[in-house]
Amino acid sequence: MDWSTTYAAVWRAHSRRLRPVRELDPIAFDDLLGIDVQVAKLKQNTERFISGQPCNHALLWGSRGTGKSSLIKAMLNAYADNGLRVVEVDRDDLLQLPEIVDDLRELPFYFVVYCDDLSFEQNDRGYRHLKSVLEGSIEPAPKNVRLMATSNRRHLLPEYHHDNAAGKVIDGELHLGDALEEKISLADRFGLCLSFHPVSQEKYFAMIDQLFPRIADRDRLHTLARRFSTEKGSRSGRTAQQFYRQYIGELEC
């Protein structure tokens, strides 16, 4: 792998190798609307990372289609020329994560190991393979590798009502049960946690306006966009992009 010309790669478990990504999504920070705070915090953390300063692993969690994955892509586009590289590893391939990181720790680049849509089921113990990257083991975690993950779950694991049954109040302090403590502790290993929530109708229309800058009849555009989001049952950046792909030929012809 020639990392001087390869900015991203995807781990393929079947062939046990990294496949170079030849074409990157060209999305930029300016294309992301309604998540200015999240963009600013991830930029600050990344700039510390590529300058060799202390920085955190990052968990981007929240509603679907709200820009979590797009923010990771925009980060790579912004800082690739500064030595940032991204290695995407599927959740089911985390068993190989320590070996992947071993091949990266001595290289003169800054690697983000990226897990998209990361979550675990009740009896799944695959998350244990994250520990060597998040905290190290007998050997310290590599300084040139950080883990960034996206998830719909705040704590990455399913949470049930009975998990709270073991909680106790002792001398006025709440002590969580062991099961709940274990679930929370996994997400706590990510020092930077960014939350993403459904966008307001106003922000949704702002996304639509950016995608259709030449449309004069804004009332009709917004009516169609509102109807589309209602039929989809969601209002997000992803919904705006889907609306654009469906109506671009019709509205700008």
C-alpha positions in Angstrom: 0.0 0.0 0.0 1.5 3.3 -1.1 0.0 5.7 1.5 1.6 8.7 -0.1 -0.9 8.4 -3.0 -3.7 6.4 -1.2 -5.8 8.5 1.1 -8.3 5.7 2.2 -8.6 2.0 2.2 -11.2 -0.6 3.2 -10.4 -3.8 5.0 -11.5 -7.0 3.1 -11.7 -9.9 5.5 -12.0 -12.6 2.8 -8.7 -11.7 1.2 -7.2 -10.4 4.5 -5.9 -7.2 3.0 -6.6 -3.5 2.6 -8.2 -2.4 -0.7 -7.2 1.1 -1.8 -10.1 3.5 -2.4 -9.4 5.2 -5.7 -12.4 7.6 -5.8 -13.4 9.6 -2.7 -16.7 11.3 -2.1 -15.9 15.0 -2.8 -18.1 16.3 0.1 -16.7 19.3 2.0 -17.4 20.9 5.4 -19.3 23.7 3.7 -21.7 21.2 2.2 -22.9 20.1 5.7 -25.7 22.3 7.0 -27.2 22.4 10.5 -24.3 20.7 12.3 -21.9 23.6 12.7 -21.0 22.7 16.3 -20.2 19.1 15.5 -18.1 20.2 12.5 -16.1 22.6 14.6 -15.4 20.1 17.4 -14.3 17.4 15.0 -12.1 19.8 13.1 -10.4 20.9 16.3 -9.8 17.3 17.4 -8.5 16.3 14.0 -6.1 19.3 13.8 -4.7 18.3 17.2 -4.3 14.8 16.0 -2.3 15.6 12.8 -0.1 18.0 14.7 0.9 15.4 17.2 -1.0 16.8 20.2 -3.2 14.9 22.6 -6.6 14.2 21.0 -9.6 11.8 21.5 -11.2 8.9 19.8 -14.6 10.1 18.4 -18.1 8.7 18.5 -20.7 10.3 16.3 -24.1 9.1 17.4 -27.7 10.0 16.7 -30.5 9.9 14.2 -30.1 8.4 10.8 -29.3 10.5 7.8 -28.1 13.5 9.9 -24.6 13.8 8.5 -22.5 11.5 10.7 -20.8 9.6 7.9 -20.6 12.7 5.6 -18.7 14.5 8.3 -16.0 11.8 8.4 -15.7 12.0 4.6 -15.4 15.7 4.7 -12.7 15.5 7.4 -10.6 13.2 5.1 -11.0 15.6 2.2 -10.0 18.5 4.3 -6.9 17.0 5.9 -5.6 14.4 3.5 -2.8 16.7 2.3 -1.7 17.0 5.9 -1.1 13.3 6.3 -4.5 12.1 7.4 -5.6 8.7 6.2 -8.7 6.6 6.8 -9.0 2.9 7.1 -12.6 1.6 7.1 -13.2 -1.6 9.0 -16.6 -3.3 9.2 -18.1 -4.1 12.6 -17.9 -7.9 11.8 -14.2 -7.6 11.1 -13.1 -6.1 14.4 -11.4 -9.4 15.3 -8.6 -8.3 12.9 -8.4 -4.8 14.2 -5.3 -5.3 16.4 -3.4 -6.8 13.4 -4.5 -3.9 11.2 -3.3 -1.4 13.7 0.0 -3.2 14.0 0.7 -2.5 10.4 -0.1 1.2 10.8 1.6 2.2 14.0 5.1 2.6 12.5 4.0 4.5 9.4 4.6 8.3 9.0 0.9 9.1 8.6 -2.1 9.8 10.9 -4.7 7.0 10.6 -8.4 7.2 11.5 -9.8 3.7 11.8 -13.4 4.3 10.8 -16.3 2.0 11.8 -19.6 3.0 10.2 -22.9 2.1 11.9 -21.2 0.6 14.9 -23.4 -1.3 17.4 -23.5 -4.6 19.2 -26.2 -6.9 20.4 -26.9 -8.1 23.9 -24.5 -11.1 24.0 -22.0 -9.8 21.4 -18.5 -9.5 22.8 -16.9 -8.2 19.6 -16.4 -4.8 21.1 -13.6 -6.2 23.2 -11.3 -6.0 20.2 -11.7 -2.2 20.3 -9.9 -2.0 23.6 -6.4 -2.3 22.3 -7.0 0.7 20.0 -8.9 2.8 22.5 -6.8 2.2 25.5 -3.8 0.0 24.6 -2.9 -3.2 26.5 0.6 -4.1 27.7 1.7 -2.0 24.8 0.4 1.6 24.7 -2.1 2.5 22.0 -0.4 4.0 18.9 -0.2 7.7 18.8 -0.8 7.9 15.1 -4.1 5.9 15.2 -7.5 7.1 16.4 -10.8 5.3 16.2 -13.9 7.2 14.9 -17.2 5.5 14.7 -20.8 6.4 13.8 -23.8 4.8 15.5 -27.5 5.3 16.0 -27.0 4.2 19.6 -25.5 6.5 22.3 -24.0 3.6 24.2 -23.4 1.2 21.2 -25.3 -1.6 23.0 -29.0 -2.2 23.4 -30.4 -0.9 26.6 -33.4 -2.6 28.4 -35.6 -1.5 31.2 -34.5 -4.4 33.4 -30.9 -3.1 33.2 -31.9 -0.3 35.6 -33.4 -2.7 38.1 -30.0 -3.4 39.7 -29.4 0.3 40.3 -29.3 1.4 43.9 -29.3 4.7 45.8 -26.8 4.7 48.6 -26.4 7.8 50.8 -28.2 9.8 48.1 -25.9 8.7 45.3 -27.1 6.6 42.3 -25.0 3.5 41.8 -25.7 1.8 38.5 -26.0 -2.0 38.0 -23.1 -3.9 36.6 -24.9 -4.6 33.3 -25.6 -0.9 32.7 -22.1 0.1 33.9 -20.6 -2.2 31.3 -22.7 -0.7 28.5 -21.9 2.8 29.4 -18.2 2.2 29.8 -17.8 1.2 26.2 -19.0 4.6 24.9 -17.1 6.4 27.6 -13.8 5.2 26.0 -14.5 7.7 23.2 -13.3 11.0 24.5 -15.2 13.0 21.9 -19.0 12.2 21.6 -20.9 14.2 19.1 -24.7 14.0 19.0 -26.8 14.3 15.8 -30.5 15.0 16.0 -33.3 15.4 13.4 -33.2 18.8 11.7 -36.0 21.4 12.0 -38.1 22.2 9.0 -36.3 25.5 8.6 -32.9 23.8 8.4 -34.4 21.2 6.0 -35.6 23.9 3.7 -32.1 25.5 3.9 -30.6 22.3 2.6 -33.1 22.1 -0.2 -32.4 25.7 -1.2 -28.7 25.0 -1.3 -29.3 22.0 -3.6 -31.6 24.0 -5.9 -30.0 27.5 -6.1 -31.6 28.4 -9.5 -35.2 27.6 -8.6 -37.3 30.8 -8.5 -40.5 29.4 -7.1 -39.4 28.6 -3.6 -43.0 28.1 -2.3 -43.6 25.2 -4.7 -40.1 23.8 -4.0 -40.7 23.8 -0.3 -44.1 22.3 -0.7 -42.7 19.4 -2.7 -39.9 19.0 -0.3 -42.2 19.0 2.7 -44.4 16.4 1.1 -41.4 14.2 0.2 -40.1 14.3 3.8 -43.6 13.4 5.1 -43.8 10.4 2.8 -40.3 9.3 3.9 -41.1 9.8 7.6 -37.9 11.7 8.2 -36.3 15.1 7.7 -32.6 15.1 7.3 -29.7 15.8 5.0 -30.1 12.4 3.5 -33.7 13.1 2.8 -32.8 16.4 1.1 -30.2 14.6 -1.1 -32.8 11.9 -2.1 -35.3 14.7 -2.9 -32.7 16.3 -5.1 -32.0 13.1 -7.0 -35.7 12.6 -7.7 -36.6 16.1 -8.7 -33.5 17.7 -10.2 -34.5 16.9 -13.8 -38.2 17.9 -13.3 -37.6 21.2 -11.5 -34.7 22.5 -13.5 -35.7 21.5 -17.0 
